[in-house]
Amino acid sequence: MSNIFIPVSEPNITQKEVDYVLDAVRSGWISSLGEYISKFEDKFARFLGVKYAVSVSSGTAGLHLALLAIGVGQGDEVIIPDLTFVATANAVTYTGASPVMVDVDPLTWCIDPLSIIKAVTPRTRCIIPVHLYGQPADMDTIGDIARKHKLVVIEDSAEAHGALYKGKRTGSIGACGVFSFYGNKIVTTGEGGMVTTNDKSLFVRLEFLRDHAMSKEKRYWHEELGFNYRLTNLQAALGLAQLERIEELLEKKKQIFNLYRDLLKDVKMISLNPQVSWAENVFWMVCLLLDKRSPVSRDEMALKLKQAGIDTRPFFYPLSKMPLFKNAKNVNNPISNDLSARGLNLPSATTLKLSDVYYIAKTIKEILS
Ligand SMILES: *Cc1c(COP(=O)(O)O)cnc(C)c1O
């Protein structure tokens, strides 16, 4: 066993983050009122080019709130990709609606528009494309399908802060965008999230439901079920500092991916993240996809990298394979199954040293030779 340890992910915290958080603590505004919250929300909305941004306690809370604001509930169906983090499906389940997992597109690894069309029923209310590992989904085609069938689109942009779809930021295209600020995401607040929208009425509903659905006119008066999904001023202070550095963080992600790509470009039996002409991937995670004919399996690759001190993560399991969703419809999604079995996340932290990328690439080549 080596004494090297290169993590898959690590937060990138500088003096700026420390200063802002200390300032927030010292101000006494440590709960969910305070100026960092509105500064963070305003700056996030401006960064995305949307009218409204509502901070929330997690990305999962953000998805739940967005679905509730749209009015999704019992008896409805929500179409999501099979290959995603469980939070996308869980948020749908919380509302009483059923998640319908459909296959992904082999080109983008994101939800496949043709599979959406096949899954639409009279009960379908909403589609949640996920911009997986930083790669934008095919939003124009998804938007056309949604308009035709009168469905609402919520973008799960938890892994794609700053990504571009035809020049527009992901999270600014659907009725709502949802972001996560978990510790391994491109911008972090520890735990936290954001819901973005251009729709005033959705914005009003989001703020209302986030804060116990308390009447605006009458304090402690509640006419419907609400939630405490608020972000704290301390978390927003951390988030604002991160957001002020987002160009630097995105540049670092790109630099890391480009170096991996250059060092591994002649290696047979592997490929990396998708890149398409109409979108800009932010490479939240650098992904290694082993060929079907690779002599080394994904799990063998992960084990050998671990022995060299290199941490990795397997791709998400298809949600439809989990006992939790054993009653879901559309459970045969071959592309999701195949990618899930062959994909591995490599160290991708913005704190990663370029010399580590050389070491990782060299180790991958040795394992495959
Ligand atoms: C991280 C993530 C979430 C949930 O975020 P939390 O902040 O951890 O609740 C949702 N969807 C996807 C695709 C994610 O990667």
The ligand as an SDF file (V2000), in Angstrom:
LIG
                    3D

 15 15  0  0  0  0  0  0  0  0999 V2000
  -25.5280   16.3810   -5.2060 C   0  0  0  0  0  0  0  0  0  0  0  0
  -26.7330   16.1250   -6.0190 C   0  0  0  0  0  0  0  0  0  0  0  0
  -28.0310   16.4040   -5.5780 C   0  0  0  0  0  0  0  0  0  0  0  0
  -28.4120   16.7300   -4.1640 C   0  0  0  0  0  0  0  0  0  0  0  0
  -27.7120   17.6090   -3.4980 O   0  0  0  0  0  0  0  0  0  0  0  0
  -27.6420   17.6930   -1.8840 P   0  0  0  0  0  0  0  0  0  0  0  0
  -27.2060   19.1100   -1.7230 O   0  0  0  0  0  0  0  0  0  0  0  0
  -26.6090   16.6980   -1.4540 O   0  0  0  0  0  0  0  0  0  0  0  0
  -28.9830   17.4290   -1.3330 O   0  0  0  0  0  0  0  0  0  0  0  0
  -29.0930   16.2590   -6.4590 C   0  0  0  0  0  0  0  0  0  0  0  0
  -28.9060   15.8240   -7.7060 N   0  0  0  0  0  0  0  0  0  0  0  0
  -27.6770   15.4950   -8.1700 C   0  0  0  0  0  0  0  0  0  0  0  0
  -27.5620   15.0250   -9.5800 C   0  0  0  0  0  0  0  0  0  0  0  0
  -26.5540   15.6150   -7.3370 C   0  0  0  0  0  0  0  0  0  0  0  0
  -25.3610   15.2770   -7.8070 O   0  0  0  0  0  0  0  0  0  0  0  0
  1  2  1  0
  2  3  1  0
  2 14  2  0
  3  4  1  0
  3 10  2  0
  4  5  1  0
  5  6  1  0
  6  7  2  0
  6  8  1  0
  6  9  1  0
 10 11  1  0
 11 12  2  0
 12 13  1  0
 12 14  1  0
 14 15  1  0
M  END
$$$$
